[in-house]
Amino acid sequence: MKLKIILVLVVFALSLAYVLWRLWCVTPGGWPWKLAVTGVFVLWFGVAIAGFALTEHFSVKMATQLYEVGLPWLIAFLYLLLICVVTDVAVLCHVFPKALLYNSAFGLASTVGIVAAIMIAGNIHYRQKYREELAIKTEKPLEKPLTIVLASDLHVGYHNRRQELARWVDIINAEHPDLVLIGGDILDRSVRPLLEGDFAAEFRRIEAPVWATLGNHEYYSDVDGATKFFSDADICLLRDEVRLFRGVEVIGRDDRTNSRRKPLSALTGSLGGFTILLDHQPYHLEEAEAAGIDFQFSGHTHRGQVWPISWVTDAVYEKSWGHYTRGHTHYYVSSGLGIWGPKVRIGTRSEYLVLHIKN
């Protein structure tokens, strides 16, 4: 594991050095201008580090500003790296003029403009929440047809603030659900902004019972503090346990971050009704099929959040996003209602699922 971390850091450092060198080359004028452009990018990187690593040392207001200003650097860096690689390859293939890569005001403006346009478009796209609808017919007995709203990866906290959460609650209430299920990562990286901002009051506005399971980010922050917050927010937390709702058996698995969580077989042995499994990370989907689960809901992947990282998640997971079936088991892997880090989505979407279960 340590070797992998070292390798990732080395690759990142080399990539950053490459981007800075390309920015230095394309910036017109003498070294003061080149130093200014590269210096601004390095300073922005420093803000990103502060926004990610030092938020607990500042007030919530200051931490929020650092987070929102700094973290978009990650997306800017990714697309600057892609532009640099593509243009260098294009020059080698003699399909792009080399002059635009050196001391070129047009080259610099075009590069910055393309990245800025991508990030603005991605931010606008993120703010649009997509409604996905799925109907499942079952022969198992139900008290009545049910409408369930499912969401995952809210990541509320320093960047998805209470005002944004209030908008999501209004969207959920507009569906008039019988039950709301949240598949983990409700908070982002700290429970502190949720407590100081009284986010619990917004969750209590949801006009249906809310049941949830833990995600990895609850463990990364403070699982005990998160558990207490969920209680204050009237969110019923399912940790390796089963609850019955109007003929539907809802199984909430603890996140796989907890190596001591129960095996799925220990939770499903005596079940016979329509079953919904909440499992934050969509690994080993064959387990739900083998256990006879009717529907599994997961999140975690964000489907990479931005292209081309979506290609990576598509390769890593059996299903990184969307509706899927294995045998008689239905799955839905959500790309998340919220987002981690920068509020930018490219080639992916922020969504919630409206599930109808009927005979």
N, C-alpha and C positions, 0 to 999 in steps of 0.2 A: 504493500500500500504506500509506504514512504517513497519507494522508487517511482511509483506512478505519479505521486504528487510532485516530486522533483522534476520528472519528465514534463509534466504539464506546465510547471513554472518556467522551465527552460524554453519550451516552445512558445509560451506567451511572451517571455522577455525578447526572444528573437523576432517574433512577429511585431511587437511594439517598436523595436529598434528599426525594423524594416519600414514600417509606416512612417516613423519620424524621419528617417533618411529620405523617403520619397517626398514627404512634405517639404523638407529642406531643399531638395533638388528643384521642385516645381515652383517654389516661391520666387518671384522676380526680385531684383535688387540685390544689394549687398548683404553681408552677414547680419546687420541689425534687423532687417526685415525678416530674414530667414529665422533668426533666433526668436523674434517676436511671435511668428506663426507657430513654430514648434513649441515655444514656451507656453503659449496659451493652451495648447493641447495637453502638455504635461501638467499644467496647473489644473485643468479640468479633470485629469486623471487623479490628481491629489484630492480634489473635492469628492470624486467617486469613492476613493478609499475611505475618506472621512465619513461619507454618508453611509458606507457599508459597515465599517468596523468600529466607529466611535460614537454611534448614535446614542448609546446609553449614557454617555458622558456629557450630553448637552440637554437643554430643555427640549420638550416635545416639539415646540414650535421651530426651534433652530434645527433639530434633528430632521424634521420634515422637510425643511428647506434644503438642507444638505443632501438628503435622499433624492428629492425631486430634481435638483439641479445636477447632482453628480452621476446618478445611475444611468441616465441616457447616454453617457459616455460609452458604455458597453456596446450599444447598438451602433453609435457613430464609428467606433473602432472597428467593429465587425465589417461594416460596409466600406469603410476606407481601405481595410485590408483586401477585401474582394476587388475593389476598383483598382488598387495598385497591382494585384496579381494579374487581373484580366488585361490591363493596359500594357503591362510589361510583356506578357505573352503575345499580345497583339502586335507589339513593336517587333518582337523577335520573328513573328510570322509576316512582317512587312505589310500589315493591314491597318496600322495606326501610326500617325506621324510622330517620330521621336521628339520633334521640337516641342510638342505640347507637354512633355514631361520635364522640361528643364527651363527654368527662368521664364515661365509663361504665366502671365496674369490670367489669360483665358483658361489655361489648364487648371490653375488653382481655383478660380471662380467656378468653373464647371464641376470640379470635384466636390467642393464645399456645397454648391447648389444642389447637386444630385443627392448627397447624403442628407442635407436639410429637408429636401422635398420628400424623401423616403420616410424620414422620422416624423414629419408633420402628417403625412398621409397615414402612417402607422398609428399615430396617436388618435387621429379622427376615427380610424377603423376600430381601435380598441374601445372607444367610448360607445360604440354601437353594440348592443347586447342582442344576440341571436336567440330566437325561440325555436327549439327543436321539439318535435312532438312525436310520440311513439305510442301505439296501441298494442296491447297484448291480450289475446283471448286465452282463457284458461278453463279447463273442465273442473278444476278444484273449487270447492264451495267458497263463495264470498258473501258477506252480509249485504253488500250493495256494490255497484260499480264504483271504482275509486279513481280519483284524480290526484296524482302525487307530483309535486314539484321537486326536482332533484338538482342540486348544484354542488360544485366543488371548487376548491382553490380560490376562496374569496380574498385571502391575503390582506385583510384589513389591518390597518395600523398606521405607520408613518406616511404611506403614500396613498392608499385607498382609505380616505378619511370618512368621518361619520356622515357628512353630507352625501357622499357617493353611496355609502351603505343604505342611507334612507331612500335613495332612488331605487336601489335593488329591492328593498322591502316593498316599495310601492308596486314594482313589477310583479313580485311574487304574489302579493295580495290580490292583484288584478286577475290572477288565474283562479281565484276562489278554490284553492286546493283543500283536500281533506287532510293531507299530511305533507310536511316538508322534510326532506332528507338531505343532509349535507355530508358529502363524502371526504371530509378532512381538509386540513390547511385553511381553517377559518381565519386564523391570525397569520401574520407574516413572519416576524422575527422577534417580536417582543409583545408582552401583554400590557406593558406600561401605557402606551398611547390609548389602548382600549379602555383602561381604567380611568385615566385622566379625562378622556373625552366622553365617558359614560356611553360607550357603544352598546352596552347591554340594553339600554332603554330602546334603542332602535330594533334590536332583535325581538324584544318583547312586544313590538307592534305587529309582528307577524300573526295573522288571524287564523292560525292552524297550529297544531302541535308540531314542534321542531325536534327532530332526532338527528344525531350526528355521530360520527366516529372520528378518531384522531388521525392526523396526518403527520408526516415527518417534521413539519415546521412547528407543530406544537411541542415536539420533543426538542427541537433545536433551541427553542426559546425557554420555556419553563412549563413543563407538563402539569405540575401541581397548580401553578398559577392559572394556566389555561383552563384546567378542570374546574377551579373555583369560579372563574369568569363565566363558563358555560352554565353553571348552576345559577348564578346571578341573572343570566340572560334568559332563563327558562328554556335552555336547550338541554334536552335529555341525551346524555352522552352514553353511547353503547361501546363498552370495552370488552370484547369477547363475551358478548351476551346476546340473548334473543328476547325480543318483545313482540307481543301480539297486538295488531291493530286491525280490527274489523275483519277478521278472517285471514289477514296477511301476516306472515311471520317475518319480521325484520331482524336480520343478523348483522350486528356491528362488530367487525374484527378490529382489534387493536392494530396499530400500524406495524409494519414489518421492521421498523426501527427498533422496536422492542423484540429482542431475540427470544424472549420467554413467552411470547403470545401463544395462545392455544392453537393447535392445528384445527383446520376447518372441520374435520371429521368429528372432533369433540363437541362441536356446537350444533351439529345437524343430525345426530343419531336418532332423535325422537320426533323429528319434524314431519308433518304430513300435509300441511296446507300450502298455499302459494307462498313462495319464499323469495325475499329480496335480500341480497348480500351487499353490504357496504364494505368495501375494502379499498383503501386509498390508492395503493400502488398496484397497477394491473400486471403483476407477475403471476406465472403459473395458473393461467386461466383454466387449464385442464382440471384443476382441483374442484372448481365449482361445478363443472360438468359431471365429474365423478360423484360428487355429493348430491346430485339431482337438484341443484339450485335452479329456480325458474328465471331469475333475473339478477345480474350482478352490475353494480354501479361503481365505477372507479374514476379517479382523476389523475393528479400528479404530473402527468406528462406535459401539460400545456401544449401538446404537440410541437414542442420545441420553441413555441412562442413566436419566433421569426424564422423565415426562410434564410439560409438553407439548413438551419438547425432542425427543422421539421424532418428533413431527410434522415438525420441521425436518429431521432426518436422512432421514426417509421422502421428503421433497421433494428433498433434495440428491442422493441416490444412486439409481441405477436399482433397486437392491435394498439396503436398509439392514439387513435381518436375515432369516435363514431360508433354506430350500431354494428354488432357482430353476433354471430351465432356459432355455437359448437354443440352439435347434437340437438337436444331440446332446450338448451340453456341460452337465453338471450343476455347480451352484454352491452353496456354503453360506457365507453371511456370518454369522459368529458375533457375538453380543452380548457375548462375553467371559466367561472364567471368573472373572477378578478384576474390578477396578474402578479408575478413576482418582479420586483425591480422596476425598470423603465416601463412607462405606460405606452408601449409600442407593440403592435401586432402586424406582422407582415406574412401573408399567406396562411394565417391561422385566424381563429375568431374567439371572442368571448361569448359564452353561451350558457343557457340553462335548459333543462329537459322537463317537458311536461309528459308524464307517463299516465296513460289510461289503462286500467286493468278491469276487464269485464268478462262475464261468462258468455 
